[in-house]
Amino acid sequence: VLLMPSKRHIPVVLSIAGSDNSGGAGIQADLKTFTTLGVYGTTAVTCVVAEHPGRVKSITPIPAKAVREQIDLVFEAFPVAAVKTGMLYSAEIIEAVAASLKARKKERPFALVIDPVMVATSGAMLLKADALEALQKKLLPLADLVTPNLDETGVLLGHRLETLAEAQEAAVFAQQIWRVPFLVKGGHLQLSQATDFLFDGKTMHSYQVATVRNVKTHGNGCTYSAAICAGLAQGKTLHASVSAAKRFVTRAIRQHFRIGAYQPLNQLP
Ligand code: PLP
């Protein structure tokens, strides 16, 4: 069913990300989040990943030209209010995405959330090593928000980060380098509270919830950044969007369901 955004007056968003056939992360997580939060989701697929939560079997990148055409065709037909990027994988894809979004931003404004996806929980590399520079130089400066976890922040800044205090400092440091707001997420520290820091160049906000224990999750970061993107498309401020998205993703983790064959991980084929 094609919901016509102009008739329904619901905001249109675009996810530029990888396909996770197991449905918990990537494009699939983004679309489910968009629908749940009442925005109309469109997509540009960057890679087809054959995976499940415990294992990535193969990554097939989509040619950069086809990625760009997907983005351009969405903008041709829809009044896109907000965009998020997830897994971009290669320098060629990043450069195509950056060139397309830069040109579109000159035509009319939209919010851009960049989730700098690098490594899956299962250990698979979702960003090639030689693509980091393109991400840093071409894409990050275009963002209205960048949402790295602590490890990704460390890779972007070139040094390891290990404490919450370092996460907070890093949000300021990264904002000063790229001149765009950074949300540094501290959930991977597995402290009693999962704390994230947003620095927009003026104000430091922090977001804290009790850590949900004993759950194997998949696609948390995708869901979080998609929910922020939805909030921005609905006209919420950055702070309100992050705050609502943090509550949304926490509720999603608390209300998780277990996949039968996913337990235990090491017995999967
Ligand atoms: N697969 C795709 C296509 C993704 O974009 C991501 C994360 O962004 C993942 C897998 C990783 O998910 P997780 O690390 O939560 O298992």
Boltz pocket constraint, residues with backbone or C-beta under 6 A from the ligand:
constraints:
  - pocket:
      binder: B
      contacts: [[A, 17], [A, 18], [A, 19], [A, 20], [A, 25], [A, 26], [A, 27], [A, 49], [A, 51], [A, 53], [A, 86], [A, 87], [A, 117], [A, 119], [A, 120], [A, 121], [A, 122], [A, 126], [A, 217], [A, 218], [A, 219], [A, 220], [A, 221], [A, 222]]
      max_distance: 6.0
